[in-house]
Amino acid sequence: MKGIYTQVRTYERSVQLLMVNQFTINLGFYMLMPYLATHLAGPLGLAGWLVGLILGVRNFSQQGMFLLGGTLADRFGYKPLIIAGLVLRIAGFATLGLVESVPALLAASAATGLAGALFNPAVRAYLAADAGERRVEAFALFNVFYQAGILLGPLVGMLLTGVSFRVTCLVAAGIFAVLSIVQIRALPARRGDDATPKQDQEGVLSQWRGILANRPFLLFSVAMIGSYVMSFQVYLALPLEVRRLGGEGTFGTAAVAMLFAVSGLSTILGQTRVTAWCKSRMEPGRALMWGLLTMGVAFVPLLVATAIPVPDDGMGLWLLAAVPPALSALLLAVGTMIAYPFEMDTIVRLSGNRLVATHYGLYNTICGIGITLGNLLTGAALDAARDAGMSALPWIALLALGLACAAALHGLHRTGRLAPPAHDTHAELATA
């Protein structure tokens, strides 16, 4: 951790602040959201479909508004959108803890999702702009802070929710309030390097048409969907597999917690080393290919485990329920460590350093839609495997997805489509 601290200090203050910002955002978010469904279904007594609707509204409002959030960030500057997102999340989290009516809960859930759509593209575009030529290394450190928030948040939330869910919500809102004050006072105003009066006069629809005409960017976005579908299985397929074999008791709960710990701790301890090793040995396109290939191979331990007879009970059953999913979680984390910094850098390069936040917004929307569809298909594969007695089916499908996405990235790299476009020049140089 001392090495990470030393690396962070080599960046501008704005970059350091954005990293702490993301840790705090994830801390506040993950100390509340994992326990929201239980609160809605338990103390509030809402029907299952209403719980699903409220949670779905949050996801839809975030994924559906990423493009708008990125566009606003490019037009008005990164800081105003970061502040607006934080303030909106304060309101959303506080409301979730204070109200019981379904319309108010839906509004609060939508507000928390929209908040993410406002600040996420702005934060990443700001980080890319101020990190400059050290973008890859900066995004590696960013991912360390990101995962640390995910790892610590549920633990803090568990302690607070033991008192009451309302306390959890208000503390989370308070964290965002403090963060907002810090950002207002300490974060410098920043716009993209390409921001010019001419661009401000350019219509939003014209800008969007230009981005949609960026074929390499769209192909890259679609090819990367699989990485998000695969990494999400730490929250979906892997816990279900643990509970299928290990049951719903104490062992199952501990084994699922171990999945999250393996994923988060491995990233915190290994991200910067993995990035440095990859950057010194391979081009970004090759790193992306190897990252997705590793994520696909992550499901091989689970595939191999399906060929092992399931013991009735005892240590053998526990090992079979815990070890293959833990190995898969570790390999998924390694694959993400390899790919993520180069993925974020590639988006900037394919944008030509123009409308970077808007590109991040559209990229997040495309991947968000892909995650939704991918999870539906994964769930269907899990159901089909259970009904047909073919436990290997989901893992074969996810392995095939990883291989297909790695092949797509290899093709894009080999044909030069991951190289910066010819117009990759700053607007101020063009007008000088």
N, C-alpha and C positions, 0 to 999 in steps of 0.2 A: 504493500500500500504506500510505503514511503516513495517508491519509484514513481507511482502514479501521481502523487502529490507534486513531486519534482517536475514531472512532465507538464502537469496542468499549469504550473507557475511560469512556464516558458511562453505561454500564450498571453494575448492582450487581456485586460481586465474584463472586457465584454464577453470574451469566449469563456473565461473562467466562470463568470456569472451565469451564463447560459447553461453550463454544465450543472452547476448547483441548482439552478432553476429547474432543470429536467428531473433531477433526483427528488426535489421537493414536490414537484407535480405528481410524480409517480408514487411517492410516499403517501400523499394525501388521497390520491385516487384509489390505490390498492388497500388502504386501511378501511375503506368504506365499501367499495363495489362488491368484493367477494361475499359480503354479508347482507347485501341488499335484498336478494331473493328470499333469504330466510326471514328477514324482517317483514317483507310484504306478505309472505304466505303464512307466517306464524302469528305474531302479535296483531297484525292488521287483518289477518284472515281472508286475504283475497284469493279468488279462484286461480287455478294454475294458468289459464289462458290470459288472465289479466296481468299476472306476474310476467309472463312471456311478452305481453304487449308493451308493458312499461320498460322492460329491459331492451326490447327490440327498437322502441322509439329512440332510446339513447344511441344505439348503434347506428340506426338509419340517419339520425340528425347529424351525426359526426361524419360518417362516410359520405353521405349525400351532399354535405356542405364544404368538403375539403377544397374543392375547386374554387368556390366563392371566397373562402378564407384566404387562399393563396393569392387570388386576384386582388382582393382588398389590400393585402400586405404589400404587393408590388406597387399598387397605386398610391397608398397613403403612408407607406413606411412600415417597417417591421415592429417597432416598439408599440405603436398604438394598438395593433392587433394582438400583441402579446398581453398587454394590459387589459384590453377588452375581454379576451378569453378568460383571464384569471378572475376578473370581477364577475363575469357571468357564472363561472363555476362556484364562486362564493355563494351567490344567490341560489344556485341549483342545489348545492350540498346542504345549505341551511334549511331550505324548503323541504328536502327529503326527510329531514329529521323532525320537522315541526308540524307537518300536515298529515292528514289521513284520507282526504277525499281523493278519488281516482283522477278527476281532472287536474287537480293541483299536482299530484304525483307525476302525471304524464307531462305537464308543463316543466316540472323540475328536471325530469329525466331528459327531456328534449334540450333544456338549457345546458346541462352538463355535457351532452354530446356536441352541441353547437360550439361550446367553449373550446373543446379540443380541436374542432375544425378551424377555429380562428387562430389559435396560437401555435399549433403544430407546424404548419408550413412556414410560418414566420420565423419560428425558432431555428428551423433547419436552414432556411435561406440566410438568416443572419449569421449563423455559425459558419456556413460555407463562405460567406463574404469576408468575414473578419479573420478566418483561419488562412485564407489565401492559398498558397502553394502547399500548405500543410493540412489540407482538408482531410486526407485519408487518415492521418494520425489523429486529427481532432475528432473525427467521427468515431474512431476506435475508443478514445477516452469518453466520448459522449455516451457510447453504449455501456461502458462500465458504470457510469452514474445512473443511467437508465435502468439497468438491471439491479443495481443496489436498491433503488427505490421500490422496485417490484418485490424484491426479496424481503425488505424490512417492513413494508406497508402492511401486509396481512398479519404480521406478528403484533405490531402496534394495535391494529384494528381488533385483533382477537382480545387483547387486554381491555381495550375501551368498551367493546361490545359486551364484555362480561359485566360491565356496569350498566350500560344501556346503549341501544343503537342511536338514540338521540345525542348522547354525549359524543359518540364516534362522529356523527355528522357535523356537530358544532365544532369539534376540534379540527376536523378536516377543513371546514370553512375558515376557521381561524388561521390555519397554516397557509391557505391561499391568500388570506387577507394580509398576513405579514409579508408573504412573497410579493404581493402586488405593491406594497409600500416600498419594498427594497428595489423592485424594478423601476418604479416611478422615479425614485431618487438617484439610483446608481447606474441604470442602464442607459448608455448614450443613444440618442436618436440615430437611426440607420435606415438607409434605403439601398436598393440594389445599385451596383456600379453603373447599370445601364439606364437608370432613371433620368429622364430628360423631359423638358416641357413638351417636346414632340410626342414622346411616348404617352404622357399624361393625356394628350388630346386624342390619342388613338382609341377607338371604341373597344369596349370589352369583347364584343362578339368578334371583331376583327382580330383581336389578340388570340382568342380561343381558336378561331379558324386557322391561324398561323401555327399554333401548337398542334392541332389535330392533323395538320399537313406534315408534321415532323415524323415521318415514317419510322426512322430508326428509334426514336423515343417511344413510340407506341409499341413497336415490336419488342423492345426491351421491357416495357411495362408488363406486357402480356406474358413474356417468358418468365418474369420474376414472380408471377402470381403463385406458382407452385411453391416457392420458398416460404411464403406466408402460410399457405395451406399446411405444409409439412410442419413448420415450427409451431403452429397452433395445436398440433396433436398432443403437445405436452399438457394442454388443458382439456382435451377431448378424448382421443382414443387411448392414450397411455393410462390415464386414471381409470377409465372404464375397464381396461384390461387388468389392471391391478385389482380392482374390486371384483372382477369376474372370477379370478382365481383365489384372491385372498379374503374376499368377503367384505362386509360393511363395518366390521368391528374395529377395534383399536389398531390391529395390525394393518388393515387396509388404509385407515386414515394416516398412520405413520408412514406407510410406503408411498402414498400419494404426496405427502409433505416432502419426502426424500427426493421425489422427482423435481419439485420446484427448487429445492436446495441445490441439487446437483447442477441444474440448469443455470441458476443465478450465480452460485459460487464459482463455477468453472469460468464463467464470463468475466467476473470481477478479477479473478486471479490470472487468467490467461489471455484476455483480449489484446492487450498492447503487445505482448510477445508474439502472438500469432500474426498480428497485422505487420509488425516489423519484419518477421520472417518471410511472409508472403510478398511484401513490397520489394524486398531485396532480391527475390528470386523469380518473380513472374509479372507479366503485364496484368492490368486490371481485368481484362476479359478472361484470361486464364484463371485468375483468382476466383472470379465469379463462377466459372464453370466448375472448379474444384469444390467451391463452397456448396453448390447445389448438388453435386455428385455425393458429397459427404452426407448431406441431409437425406438423400435417397437411401444410401447405404445404412443410415441409422435404423432403418426398419428391418434389417437383416437379422439382428439378434431375436426380434420377436418372431420373425418367420422361422428361424431355426428352432425356437422354443416350441412351435406348434407340432414339431415332429417328436417331441419328448412326451412320454406318457405322463399324465397328470396324477401325482400321488394323492392318496385320499386325504392325508393331513400331515402334520409334523413339519420338520425343518425342510424337507424336500419340497413341499408345497409352497412354503414361504419363500424359499430361494427362487423357485420358478415364477412366483408372482411378482417378486421385487427386482431381481437382478436383470433380466432382459429389458424391462421398461427403463430401468436406471441407465443401462448402457445406451439405449436408444436416446434418452434425454441428453446424455453426455455428448453423443455424436451429433445430435441436432444443434446443441449449443456450439460445438466446434465448427460445424458447417456455417452457422450464423456468424460466428466470429470471423471466419474467413471472408464471407461475402459482404457483410453489412457495410463496413467502411468504404469498400470499392463501389458498392451499390449506390450509396449516397453521393459519392464523388462522380459516378457515371451520369447521374441525373443532371448534375450541374454542367458537365462537359457536353452532354447531348442537347442541353438547352442553349448552348453557345453563350453562357453567362447572360442570358436575356430572359426576363420574367421567371426568375428561378423559383420564387415562391409559388407562382401559378403552376409551374411544372411539377413541383412537389405535391401541390394540391390535387392535380389531375392524377398523378401517379398513385397517391393514397386512395383516391376514389376507385380507380381501376382495380387495385389490389384488394380493396375492401369488398367490392362486388365479387371478386374471385374467391375471397375467403368464405363469403356467405354460401356461394354455390359449392365450393369445395367441401365445406363442412356438411352441407346437405348430402352430398354424394358419399362422403366418408361415413356419415350416420347410416345411410342406406346400405353401404357395404357391410357395416357392423351388424345391422339387422339381418341382412341376407346370410352372412356368415353364421350367425347364431341359428337361424331357421334351418339352414342346409347342413349344419354341422361341419362347415368348412372354415375353421378358425384362421387359416392362412390367407383368406381372400383380402381382407383390408390391407395387410402388410404387403402383399404382392402388388396391389393397386398403388399404394403409396411409394413403393420402391420404383415401380414403372413411371410414376409421376416425376420422381427425382431424376431418373435417367433421361426422360424426355426433356425436362427443363434444362438439364446440363447440356444435352445435345443441342438444344436451341441456342443457349448462350455460346457454345463452341462455334456454331454456325454464324452467329452475329459477329463474334470476334474475328473469325477467319475471313469473313467478307468485308471487314473494315467498318461495319455499321456501328460499332461502339466508339469509333473515333470522333473527336469534336467536329461539328459541321464547319463548312468552309467560312461561314460568317462569324466565327468565334472571335469577335473583336469587341472591345468595350465601346459603348456609344460615344464616350467623350473623345476617344482616339479617332473615331470616324468623323467627328465634327471639328477636330482640331485644325 
